[in-house]
Amino acid sequence: MDRVMAATVFNHICDLGSLSAAARALGLSRPMVSRYLDEMEKWVGARLIHRTSRKLTITPAGEEALLKTRTLAQLSQAIGASTAADIPSGTLRVACAHFTAMHILAPVLPGFLARYPELRIEVEINNQPVSLVGERIDLAIRITDNPEPGTIARRLGDCESVLCASEAYLSQHGTPQTVEDLARHNCLYYSGFSGRSWHFIDAQGEAVSVAIKGNLSAGISSLLCESALAGMGIALVPEKEAREGLAEGRLVRVLPTLQPRRLAVHGLYLSREHQPVGIRLFLEAIQETMLNAHN
């Protein structure tokens, strides 16, 4: 029989003063409680309770065993609660931009949901910041150096960008040789960032920037990348977005000695207290995946 259950039954008998009361409290039959008590006495090797028609009396061996069974029951409950708390379930609502969903979440989701089948994830695609409270969002994944005020931000990794254009565009308009040359080109830029300046680190490790202009801005990086592939201008997009075009030679790195400023990937949530375990585990999975991708 289950010795932890036998210890729990023994504790209830001692606390309530009868086998019948213990049976009612635990939802067990009276004979089953008696069997558990017999199991405890066999386990200890001594009589634990003197039973008469009127009352139960705990023996000295029973009093010694009771100290241990109370500890055992408490430990069992703590382990059970800890195990349950570490198994995510329910629904986790996550907000992020299209690029983030496709290139940061997509590699994580299959393995994560297979590992935690009781959890359901709803991904809300929105290229603008959302209200975690107003939109009932549990977690937002944002690529930004300025997380929204009032949220707790956990840094998960970095998003590296690349400056690129098609051979057709560069053949027609010339290839920039300096960062200042970008001001004379049609630049395709992300509308989510304030201002129209691009920021870089040069070969000497110095920060440089340039004010740019162009006839297309968008809040979705895949559109900027496709526009660069179509020869419309020079784009600054996440490296993951341009990787295929660069590998196939359909895109060319522009000013390769310049390193576009890296932006941090943050997980944003509202409170550390009573945080659903699914949030913590999902953030850990994203962070681990991003770290492995850079190694």
KARAMO-V831226 format. One record per pair of residues at least 12 apart in sequence whose C-alpha atoms are under 7 Angstrom apart, sorted by the first residue. I is the first residue (numbers start at 0). J is the second residue. Records with the same first field share a line. If there is no record, write none. Layout:
# KARAMO-V831226
I: J + J
This chain:
# KARAMO-V831226
3: 72
5: 35 + 36 + 38 + 39
6: 39 + 68 + 72
7: 72
8: 21 + 32 + 35
9: 36
10: 65 + 68 + 69
16: 55
17: 55
18: 32
45: 60
46: 60
47: 60 + 61
48: 61
84: 276
85: 276
87: 115 + 117 + 118 + 276 + 277
88: 117 + 118
89: 117 + 118 + 119
90: 118 + 119 + 120
91: 119 + 120 + 121 + 137
92: 120 + 121 + 122 + 136 + 137 + 138
93: 121 + 122 + 123 + 136 + 137 + 138 + 139
94: 122 + 123 + 124 + 125 + 136 + 138 + 139 + 140
95: 123 + 124 + 125 + 126 + 139 + 140 + 141
96: 124 + 125 + 126
97: 124 + 126 + 219
98: 220
107: 284 + 285 + 288
126: 218 + 219
137: 268
138: 266 + 267 + 268
139: 266 + 267 + 268
140: 264 + 265 + 266 + 267
141: 264 + 265 + 266
142: 262 + 263 + 264 + 265
143: 262 + 263 + 264
144: 262 + 263
150: 267 + 268 + 269
151: 267 + 268 + 269 + 270
152: 265 + 266 + 267 + 268
153: 265 + 266 + 267
154: 263 + 264 + 265 + 266
155: 264 + 265 + 266 + 285 + 286
156: 263 + 264 + 286 + 289
157: 261 + 262 + 263 + 264
158: 237 + 261 + 262 + 263 + 264
159: 237 + 238 + 261 + 262
160: 235 + 236 + 237 + 238 + 259 + 261
161: 235 + 236 + 237 + 238 + 259
162: 233 + 234 + 235 + 236 + 252 + 253
163: 233 + 234 + 235 + 250 + 251 + 252 + 253
164: 227 + 228 + 230 + 232 + 233 + 234 + 250 + 251 + 252 + 253
165: 227 + 228 + 230 + 249 + 250 + 251
166: 250 + 251
167: 230
168: 230 + 231 + 232
175: 254
176: 254
178: 209
179: 209
181: 211
182: 209 + 210 + 211 + 212
185: 212 + 213 + 214 + 232 + 233
186: 211 + 212 + 213 + 232 + 233 + 234
187: 213 + 215 + 216 + 223 + 232 + 233 + 234
188: 215 + 216 + 217 + 234 + 235
189: 216 + 217 + 218 + 220
190: 216 + 217 + 218
191: 218
195: 210 + 211 + 212
196: 208 + 209 + 210 + 211
197: 209 + 210
198: 259 + 260
199: 257 + 258 + 259 + 260
200: 257 + 258 + 259 + 260
201: 256 + 257 + 258
202: 256 + 257
220: 236
221: 240
224: 236 + 240 + 241
228: 249 + 250
266: 282
